[in-house]
Structures are given as structure tokens and as C-alpha cells.
């Protein structure tokens, strides 16, 4: 029997892990299935562009996996039973179940509301394609002079607010951030960021802890009212609750706890990558939810699975560290903040048009990596049966 590998989710991490496994393992010995709700690969790092009316290139997953031996099932995961090693699915024509020998859990994350009243009812987010399209439609119907407030001063919030302000200079655009504007960046980067906000006419509300969202804007913890016809919520991400409903060891965040090879610490046949996993980075700090973390996690998991199944020594360990933070500030400006291995700002950075081109190169490179998960040709190795499998066959 062929070893059944099921990959849940085909975002950056799941798609790369599946493709890398297909190139390392012999197709006669393995059956690799990717389960994803969307037929296309979604460039999540470009959702702020999609929300402002830009058209993104379609990349059908069937084209990505053509000729690789990977099977794509377009379905939504509803449950995972790690004890029976099965996954419950909902497809176009009903419900089904798929069994696995090895599971790669890469279901990613969605927007986190942090329990703030009114977010679900009144706010928009850009955590996925459908959410970005919903915001796109709302912005398209917003008349000149309309007010937009982006809540959240992290990377997603900065990219969203500058993209909206640049695309719609006729709107009154504002940003509310819990801390200071870009206060994790170095001084030069913070000055550049303030200059961009001034140039684009963005009103910045710093040290604003949002306590409630309603149809007319937000209310801060100290009672300030910030009016907005459209509120965009970008205060971080939360994982889907599926893993927490299993017997997998999960953190308080609901992320699956993994070792250095991205293998579940409680269920050795399960690997988790990307936002769905909590892994230790440099200095003992958990890796943050990001494409920069997820891609090397996918490399590490795929290589570890291949090594285990083929009886080989471990492949070289992926660099689970950071090099820079890439922030687009509209289509013609940006900040490339170089960072330490554990993600602290260094003095060096790039800004302006050069930074914008750098960020675009990174985004295109990430998408290119979906179809090219190996940077060089490799030989596909045969799977080595385990002792229990040999005993079963012999009996």
C-alpha cells in the first residue's frame, strides 16, 4: 500500500509542503492529497491590493500540481480525528471523509476580533479573498468624502491604510493603533512612515485602544469617538478552532505545538506549519504568524517527513529566523526594515521606490515558490517500510 499523505490547506505553507513532498518522494510509494476550499492559490499578502480594486493574477492549483502526482480536492475541512486518522470534509455534492497515514495541517488563520463588541457585525477585514472582496465592494460604493478607519498598526494595517489612501485620495482615511505609529521600527523608518501618512493625508490616532465598534465608527477605551463609515479590522490573526477540538496538544492560542521539525509533540503522524503551528524561533521566541515564518516551516516539515519515510538522515535544517520586514506603503513606496534573527529592528533599512520594488519582488518570489518548491532538481526517493508494516505484510 502507498503511504497516504494529506495536506490540509493550500496557502503558502500547505502548497509548498505538498509540492516539496511530491518532489522528494517516489510516486509509486506515496499518495499525496491536498484539501483546499478554493480552486485557486490565494496571494494572501496582496489582499490589501484586492480590496482596493486591483486585479490579481489567477493561479489555479490544478495547474500548480499538474504532472506532480499530487491530487487536489476542493473541499472545506470540518473536523479532524487524530485518533482514527481521518478528516471530515464538505464538498460541493455533500460530506465525505478521507484517511491519512501522515497529516500536514496548514489551515492557516483568520482575522482575530479579540472579543471586541461589534467587530463581527460592523467591521471589515482582509484576512482572506472573500473578506477582501467584501471590503472592495463596500469601498467602491463609498462616495467622495466618505470616512474609512483602519484599526491596527501592524504590517497588515499599515499596508491596508496606505493602499486605501493612495487608491482613493477622495476619501478621509484614518489609522488607529494601540501603540505608537510603527514603534517597533527604527527611528529612520518611523520618520519615513510618518512622512508617507502625511503625504497621503492619513489621520493617525496613536495609543487608541478600541473598546467597541458600531455602524458609525469606534469608541476607544477612554471614551473617544472616532467616526467612520467603513471600519477595517487588522489587529492580528486567530487560528481556526478545528485543531483545538482534537486531542492534539495545542497552545492557548489554539495553535498546534510542534518540535523543531514541525512535528506535533503529541501525535507523531501529524505535522503543522504556518499560522496553525506554534514553533520556537531564535532566542526561544515563538515564530510570528507570517509568510516569512511559514515558508521555512513548510520546507522543514516536508524535508523531515521525507527523511523519516525514506530512512535517510535529516535534510539540512531550514533557517527558522528573520532577515527583514517588508512593508508596502501603496504601489510606489515602502519600507524594508532589516531585523535580527529574532525579529528586532536593525539600524539599516530601505525606503521609497526601491523598497516598493523590493517588496514586489518578494511577493512575486513567494508565489513563484508555490510552483517551484525546490530550488534545484532532486531525486525522488523510495519509501522504506517500517518494522510494523513489514510484520503485517509477512503475516
DOKEDO-990864 format. One record per residue (C-alpha): residue number from 1; x, y, z. Coordinates in nm, 4 decimals, padded with zeros to 6 digits, always signed. Layout:
N
NUM;X;Y;Z
...
//
This chain:
395
1;+00.0000;+00.0000;+00.0000
2;+00.1119;+00.3536;-00.0728
3;+00.1731;+00.5888;+00.2190
4;-00.1141;+00.8390;+00.2330
5;-00.0104;+01.1992;+00.2976
6;-00.2919;+01.4507;+00.3362
7;-00.2186;+01.8237;+00.3388
8;-00.4925;+02.0458;+00.4787
9;-00.4836;+02.3927;+00.3267
10;-00.3050;+02.5255;+00.0185
11;-00.1917;+02.8670;+00.1265
12;+00.1787;+02.9462;+00.1071
13;+00.2775;+02.6799;+00.3592
14;+00.0469;+02.3938;+00.2624
15;+00.1024;+02.4399;-00.1099
16;+00.4804;+02.4458;-00.0741
17;+00.4873;+02.1494;+00.1642
18;+00.2812;+01.9353;-00.0744
19;+00.4893;+02.0288;-00.3766
20;+00.8162;+01.9686;-00.1944
21;+00.6982;+01.6256;-00.0740
22;+00.5975;+01.5322;-00.4282
23;+00.9470;+01.6141;-00.5496
24;+01.1265;+01.4248;-00.2734
25;+00.9154;+01.1063;-00.2564
26;+00.8646;+00.8415;-00.5249
27;+00.5064;+00.8450;-00.6603
28;+00.4864;+00.4639;-00.6589
29;+00.5141;+00.4682;-00.2799
30;+00.3090;+00.7726;-00.1813
31;-00.0342;+00.9201;-00.2328
32;-00.0337;+01.2954;-00.1696
33;-00.3683;+01.4754;-00.1432
34;-00.4177;+01.8470;-00.0891
35;-00.7507;+01.9621;+00.0532
36;-00.8353;+02.3280;-00.0056
37;-01.1581;+02.5249;-00.0056
38;-01.0565;+02.7416;-00.3031
39;-00.9658;+02.6174;-00.6503
40;-00.7044;+02.8921;-00.6859
41;-00.3981;+02.9778;-00.4853
42;-00.4728;+03.2971;-00.2919
43;-00.1906;+03.5504;-00.2558
44;-00.2805;+03.6487;+00.0965
45;-00.0045;+03.9079;+00.1155
46;-00.1860;+04.1022;-00.1578
47;-00.5331;+04.1185;-00.0046
48;-00.4989;+04.4938;+00.0556
49;-00.4473;+04.5322;-00.3192
50;-00.7508;+04.3209;-00.3994
51;-00.9613;+04.5241;-00.1565
52;-00.8737;+04.8500;-00.3333
53;-00.9874;+04.7313;-00.6748
54;-00.6699;+04.5843;-00.8203
55;-00.6994;+04.2626;-01.0180
56;-00.4712;+03.9796;-00.9110
57;-00.3425;+03.7040;-01.1356
58;-00.5273;+03.3747;-01.1034
59;-00.3157;+03.0704;-01.0250
60;-00.5292;+02.7526;-01.0401
61;-00.3983;+02.4902;-00.8006
62;-00.4598;+02.2184;-01.0583
63;-00.2051;+02.3922;-01.2798
64;+00.0387;+02.4167;-00.9880
65;+00.0221;+02.0403;-00.9277
66;-00.0091;+01.9258;-01.2885
67;+00.2383;+01.6451;-01.3518
68;+00.3490;+01.6194;-00.9882
69;+00.1208;+01.3337;-00.8838
70;-00.0475;+01.5488;-00.6182
71;-00.4269;+01.5130;-00.6041
72;-00.6315;+01.8252;-00.5309
73;-00.9643;+01.8009;-00.3534
74;-01.1637;+02.1215;-00.3409
75;-01.3428;+02.0898;-00.0092
76;-01.3797;+02.2519;+00.3295
77;-01.2350;+02.0755;+00.6341
78;-01.4955;+02.0440;+00.9088
79;-01.3193;+01.8167;+01.1584
80;-01.0063;+01.6116;+01.2185
81;-00.9983;+01.2874;+01.4174
82;-00.6342;+01.2306;+01.5021
83;-00.7107;+00.9062;+01.6825
84;-00.8738;+00.7378;+01.3817
85;-00.6532;+00.9402;+01.1421
86;-00.9430;+01.0746;+00.9372
87;-01.0516;+01.4167;+00.8150
88;-01.4158;+01.5156;+00.7657
89;-01.4853;+01.7224;+00.4536
90;-01.7718;+01.9155;+00.3000
91;-01.7669;+01.9243;-00.0785
92;-01.9996;+02.0577;-00.3460
93;-02.2004;+01.7353;-00.3533
94;-02.2064;+01.6573;+00.0188
95;-01.9930;+01.5342;+00.3060
96;-01.7058;+01.2875;+00.2895
97;-01.4149;+01.1533;+00.4903
98;-01.0524;+01.0986;+00.3954
99;-00.7969;+00.8847;+00.5787
100;-00.4267;+00.9554;+00.6185
101;-00.1034;+00.7989;+00.7369
102;+00.0715;+01.1349;+00.7683
103;-00.1129;+01.4641;+00.8064
104;+00.0218;+01.8115;+00.7291
105;-00.2045;+02.0638;+00.8998
106;-00.1815;+02.4025;+00.7270
107;-00.5263;+02.5568;+00.7672
108;-00.3852;+02.8982;+00.8458
109;-00.5732;+03.1703;+01.0266
110;-00.8472;+03.4276;+01.0046
111;-00.8985;+03.7754;+01.1483
112;-00.8996;+03.7985;+01.5282
113;-01.1652;+04.0177;+01.6883
114;-01.0124;+03.9869;+02.0399
115;-01.3635;+03.9807;+02.1818
116;-01.4277;+04.3474;+02.0976
117;-01.8038;+04.4063;+02.0706
118;-01.9321;+04.4982;+01.7263
119;-01.6375;+04.3754;+01.5203
120;-01.8233;+04.0816;+01.3667
121;-02.1301;+04.2905;+01.2902
122;-01.9785;+04.6158;+01.1681
123;-01.6115;+04.5760;+01.0690
124;-01.4419;+04.4501;+00.7543
125;-01.1174;+04.2564;+00.7330
126;-00.8714;+04.1433;+00.4662
127;-00.7683;+03.8087;+00.6123
128;-00.8868;+03.6183;+00.3049
129;-01.0118;+03.6554;-00.0502
130;-01.3834;+03.6639;+00.0268
131;-01.3305;+03.9208;+00.3038
132;-01.1165;+04.1412;+00.0770
133;-01.3788;+04.1265;-00.1976
134;-01.6471;+04.2266;+00.0522
135;-01.4419;+04.5319;+00.1511
136;-01.3702;+04.6033;-00.2161
137;-01.7413;+04.6208;-00.2912
138;-01.8062;+04.8487;+00.0080
139;-01.5266;+05.0886;-00.0854
140;-01.6464;+05.1004;-00.4456
141;-01.9846;+05.2262;-00.3237
142;-01.8376;+05.4798;-00.0814
143;-01.8857;+05.8336;-00.2134
144;-01.6160;+06.1001;-00.2186
145;-01.5617;+06.2442;+00.1272
146;-01.6504;+05.9144;+00.2918
147;-01.4636;+05.8123;+00.6044
148;-01.2542;+05.4954;+00.6436
149;-01.0818;+05.3869;+00.9638
150;-00.8240;+05.1073;+00.9690
151;-00.7804;+04.9632;+01.3189
152;-00.4434;+04.8017;+01.3833
153;-00.0965;+04.9432;+01.3334
154;+00.0914;+04.6247;+01.2445
155;+00.2165;+04.5277;+00.8999
156;-00.1318;+04.4441;+00.7682
157;-00.2820;+04.7659;+00.8984
158;-00.0055;+04.9851;+00.7567
159;-00.0311;+04.8237;+00.4157
160;-00.4107;+04.8453;+00.4136
161;-00.4383;+05.2087;+00.5213
162;-00.1745;+05.3365;+00.2783
163;-00.3167;+05.1312;-00.0090
164;-00.6676;+05.2666;+00.0521
165;-00.5470;+05.6261;+00.0890
166;-00.3422;+05.6056;-00.2301
167;-00.6151;+05.4346;-00.4340
168;-00.8909;+05.6651;-00.3048
169;-00.7493;+06.0131;-00.2385
170;-01.1084;+06.1393;-00.2348
171;-01.1750;+05.9611;+00.0953
172;-01.0978;+06.0679;+00.4529
173;-00.8724;+05.7820;+00.5692
174;-00.7515;+05.7270;+00.9260
175;-00.5490;+05.4736;+01.1227
176;-00.5977;+05.3753;+01.4872
177;-00.3093;+05.1953;+01.6545
178;-00.2794;+05.0709;+02.0112
179;+00.0818;+05.1881;+02.0442
180;+00.2866;+05.4495;+01.8653
181;+00.2960;+05.4579;+01.4864
182;+00.5435;+05.1906;+01.3726
183;+00.7053;+05.1924;+01.7163
184;+00.8784;+04.8570;+01.6540
185;+01.0709;+05.0059;+01.3598
186;+01.3940;+05.2009;+01.3896
187;+01.3847;+05.5809;+01.4118
188;+01.4522;+05.6421;+01.0424
189;+01.1785;+05.4016;+00.9392
190;+00.9321;+05.5664;+01.1793
191;+01.0104;+05.9085;+01.0339
192;+00.9599;+05.7794;+00.6814
193;+00.6311;+05.6169;+00.7796
194;+00.5022;+05.9417;+00.9303
195;+00.6036;+06.1256;+00.6163
196;+00.4083;+05.8812;+00.3999
197;+00.0994;+05.9150;+00.6190
198;+00.1255;+06.2947;+00.5941
199;+00.1706;+06.2791;+00.2165
200;-00.1334;+06.0544;+00.1741
201;-00.3464;+06.2593;+00.4131
202;-00.3899;+05.9787;+00.6670
203;-00.5025;+06.0835;+01.0140
204;-00.3227;+05.8746;+01.2767
205;-00.4779;+05.8025;+01.6162
206;-00.1993;+05.6665;+01.8344
207;-00.2397;+05.4856;+02.1679
208;-00.6014;+05.4143;+02.0820
209;-00.7365;+05.1012;+02.2492
210;-01.0640;+05.0227;+02.0710
211;-01.3401;+04.9123;+02.3071
212;-01.6383;+04.8955;+02.0708
213;-01.7258;+04.9095;+01.7014
214;-02.0613;+05.0223;+01.5686
215;-02.2128;+05.1273;+01.2373
216;-02.0813;+05.4830;+01.2703
217;-01.7245;+05.4168;+01.3860
218;-01.5444;+05.3114;+01.7032
219;-01.5214;+05.4053;+02.0678
220;-01.1865;+05.3877;+02.2481
221;-01.1271;+05.2646;+02.5989
222;-01.1022;+05.6217;+02.7270
223;-01.4313;+05.7205;+02.5653
224;-01.3063;+05.8893;+02.2478
225;-01.5314;+05.8506;+01.9456
226;-01.3645;+05.8050;+01.6051
227;-01.6268;+05.8298;+01.3293
228;-01.6064;+05.6022;+01.0249
229;-01.8475;+05.4857;+00.7598
230;-01.6182;+05.1890;+00.6996
231;-01.4084;+05.0251;+00.9729
232;-01.1344;+04.7842;+00.8625
233;-01.0158;+04.5485;+01.1387
234;-00.6488;+04.4413;+01.1136
235;-00.5500;+04.3698;+01.4737
236;-00.3978;+04.0276;+01.4227
237;-00.4959;+03.6716;+01.3387
238;-00.6594;+03.3761;+01.5084
239;-00.6393;+03.0118;+01.4046
240;-00.9372;+02.8023;+01.3068
241;-01.0817;+02.6096;+01.6051
242;-01.0522;+02.2682;+01.4405
243;-00.7179;+02.1707;+01.5981
244;-00.8301;+02.2719;+01.9478
245;-01.1305;+02.0403;+01.9132
246;-00.8987;+01.7387;+01.8699
247;-00.6699;+01.5601;+02.1158
248;-00.3670;+01.7341;+01.9648
249;-00.1509;+01.9316;+02.2050
250;-00.2295;+02.2967;+02.1375
251;-00.1232;+02.6270;+02.2923
252;-00.3614;+02.8766;+02.4488
253;-00.3878;+03.0356;+02.1036
254;-00.5222;+02.7111;+01.9556
255;-00.2024;+02.6605;+01.7547
256;-00.0594;+02.3096;+01.7357
257;+00.2561;+02.2675;+01.9451
258;+00.5380;+02.1287;+01.7301
259;+00.9044;+02.0387;+01.7672
260;+01.1936;+02.1684;+01.5559
261;+01.0846;+01.9503;+01.2615
262;+00.7254;+02.0846;+01.2755
263;+00.6044;+01.7508;+01.4125
264;+00.3250;+01.7510;+01.6692
265;+00.4609;+01.6876;+02.0171
266;+00.1587;+01.4697;+02.0957
267;+00.0847;+01.2892;+01.7673
268;+00.3947;+01.1917;+01.5666
269;+00.1991;+01.1297;+01.2450
270;+00.0836;+01.4951;+01.2394
271;+00.2897;+01.7917;+01.1246
272;+00.1728;+02.1531;+01.1413
273;+00.3057;+02.4543;+00.9517
274;+00.2372;+02.8242;+00.9114
275;-00.0069;+03.0146;+01.1281
276;-00.1632;+02.6884;+01.2502
277;+00.1528;+02.5889;+01.4403
278;+00.3453;+02.7407;+01.7271
279;+00.7155;+02.6792;+01.6792
280;+01.0191;+02.8116;+01.8600
281;+01.2357;+03.0609;+01.6773
282;+01.5664;+03.2280;+01.7647
283;+01.6049;+03.3230;+02.1288
284;+01.3242;+03.0886;+02.2289
285;+01.0614;+03.3297;+02.0932
286;+00.7605;+03.1800;+01.9110
287;+00.7646;+03.2481;+01.5386
288;+00.5077;+03.5115;+01.4454
289;+00.2226;+03.4436;+01.2060
290;+00.3625;+03.5484;+00.8691
291;+00.4694;+03.4263;+00.5286
292;+00.8287;+03.4826;+00.6406
293;+00.7792;+03.2209;+00.9125
294;+00.5505;+02.9861;+00.7238
295;+00.7602;+02.9150;+00.4158
296;+01.0691;+02.7823;+00.6002
297;+00.8353;+02.5900;+00.8319
298;+00.6903;+02.4196;+00.5231
299;+01.0391;+02.3367;+00.3937
300;+01.1346;+02.1927;+00.7307
301;+00.8200;+01.9804;+00.7656
302;+00.8352;+01.8399;+00.4122
303;+01.2030;+01.7541;+00.4401
304;+01.1552;+01.5940;+00.7817
305;+00.8664;+01.3799;+00.6549
306;+01.0663;+01.2743;+00.3501
307;+01.3665;+01.1845;+00.5646
308;+01.1530;+00.9817;+00.8041
309;+00.9699;+00.7888;+00.5329
310;+01.2799;+00.7119;+00.3279
311;+01.5000;+00.6156;+00.6229
312;+01.7527;+00.8847;+00.5415
313;+01.9443;+01.1211;+00.7646
314;+01.7803;+01.4570;+00.8151
315;+01.7995;+01.7033;+00.5305
316;+01.9645;+02.0402;+00.6105
317;+01.7558;+02.2359;+00.8573
318;+01.5564;+02.5287;+00.7172
319;+01.6545;+02.8744;+00.8505
320;+01.3792;+02.9451;+01.1025
321;+01.4823;+03.3057;+01.1523
322;+01.4068;+03.6535;+01.0197
323;+01.6030;+03.8772;+00.7857
324;+01.3757;+04.1738;+00.7169
325;+01.0237;+04.3084;+00.7399
326;+00.8837;+04.4179;+00.4036
327;+00.6103;+04.6822;+00.4180
328;+00.4405;+04.8203;+00.1089
329;+00.3068;+05.1734;+00.1518
330;+00.0937;+05.1941;-00.1602
331;+00.2289;+05.0959;-00.5013
332;+00.5206;+05.3396;-00.5149
333;+00.6610;+05.3482;-00.1627
334;+00.7647;+05.1102;+00.1104
335;+00.9944;+05.0213;+00.3968
336;+01.2345;+04.7288;+00.4128
337;+01.3341;+04.7082;+00.7771
338;+01.6292;+04.4758;+00.8289
339;+01.5985;+04.2784;+01.1510
340;+01.7916;+04.0446;+01.3764
341;+01.7285;+03.6705;+01.3688
342;+01.4654;+03.7146;+01.6420
343;+01.2902;+03.9994;+01.4550
344;+01.4253;+04.3121;+01.6269
345;+01.4901;+04.6190;+01.4133
346;+01.8441;+04.6888;+01.2954
347;+01.9712;+05.0372;+01.2008
348;+01.9705;+04.9519;+00.8285
349;+01.6702;+04.9842;+00.6002
350;+01.5458;+05.0714;+00.2516
351;+01.2667;+05.3191;+00.1792
352;+01.0792;+05.4720;-00.1128
353;+01.0530;+05.3332;-00.4635
354;+01.3439;+05.0933;-00.4159
355;+01.1701;+04.9427;-00.1135
356;+00.8447;+04.9147;-00.3113
357;+01.0243;+04.7244;-00.5880
358;+01.1949;+04.5032;-00.3290
359;+00.8591;+04.4179;-00.1706
360;+00.7072;+04.3410;-00.5105
361;+00.9997;+04.1090;-00.5852
362;+00.9418;+03.9298;-00.2530
363;+00.5699;+03.8860;-00.3246
364;+00.6336;+03.7510;-00.6728
365;+00.9061;+03.5255;-00.5373
366;+00.6713;+03.3796;-00.2780
367;+00.4162;+03.2943;-00.5466
368;+00.6876;+03.1544;-00.7751
369;+00.7875;+02.9275;-00.4890
370;+00.4444;+02.7627;-00.4904
371;+00.5158;+02.6093;-00.8308
372;+00.8894;+02.5716;-00.7615
373;+00.9164;+02.4376;-00.4039
374;+01.2664;+02.3055;-00.4741
375;+01.5326;+02.5459;-00.5955
376;+01.7171;+02.2658;-00.7721
377;+01.6298;+01.9225;-00.9196
378;+01.6341;+01.6358;-00.6713
379;+01.5917;+01.2607;-00.6979
380;+01.2702;+01.1098;-00.5671
381;+01.3442;+00.8512;-00.3001
382;+01.1594;+00.5293;-00.2266
383;+00.9683;+00.4908;+00.0960
384;+01.1181;+00.2399;+00.3382
385;+00.8535;+00.0226;+00.5122
386;+00.8504;+00.0396;+00.8898
387;+00.9068;-00.2714;+01.1001
388;+00.5357;-00.2936;+01.1820
389;+00.4467;-00.2735;+00.8128
390;+00.6973;-00.5496;+00.7321
391;+00.5498;-00.7713;+01.0064
392;+00.1959;-00.7044;+00.8769
393;+00.2922;-00.7948;+00.5211
394;+00.4733;-01.1100;+00.6335
395;+00.1745;-01.2322;+00.8359
//
